[in-house]
Amino acid sequence: MIKIKGLTAEDLNGFMDAGTEFHGELRFRNTFRIDGKLKGRIVSENTLIVGEAGEVDAEIECGVVSIRGTVSGRIQGRERIELLSGSKVKATLVSPRLVIEEGAFFQGDCEMTPTAASGPGRSTLVALPGARAAGEDSRS
């Protein structure tokens, strides 16, 4: 059985391995992981995982977007967006919740949008200890 950081193969609806390239629109249910290259559009109500080897240039609209690879474009996370350690993101982010781990690179714009789940006017930004924005001096 395949196990990916707490997920079993049964939890994944699809997987795009390194060495695979896709151009177009991807729609899926449940959880989908990308470790290959994708250019286009990604749409789902559920979770998208971009793994360490993943390279995505797309307009993304998903419930949860968790990134450890390289992503450019526009990312809308209806629930949250996670920029994990090692990720390289050059994009416009739109979400009620944003998590940025130490070691993540982010360059772009961020729009914190409230949802019914978080209550009117309530958004959450979580910057984990030691995390720095692109261009921020580490000596400050």
C-alpha positions, 0 to 999 in steps of 0.5 A: 500500500502506498503511503504519502505523509498520512495519506494512503492510496485509498485517499488519493483519487489520482496521482501524476508521477514525475516524468508525466506532462499534462496540458489542459484542464484537470478535474478530480474528486477527493485528493489528487497529487502532482509530481509531474508537470502540468500547465492549464487549469485545475478544478476541484472541491477537494484537496490538491497536493503538489509534491516536491517534484511537481511543476505547475503553471495553472489557474487553480480552484480547489478546496485545499491546496498544499504545495511543496513543489513549484507553482506559478499562476493564480491559486484559489483555495476555498478553505486554505492554501499551504506553502510547505517547506521547499515550495517555490510559489510565484502566484496570486493567492486567494483564500481565507486561510494561508499557512507558510512554513519556514523554508517556503518561497513566495513571491506575488499577491495575496488576497485574504477572503472571508468564507461562511465557515470563518465568519464575516470578515474573518481570515487567518494568516499563519506564518510559522517561526522563521518564515520570511517573505521573498526579498525580506532581509534575514538580518532584520 
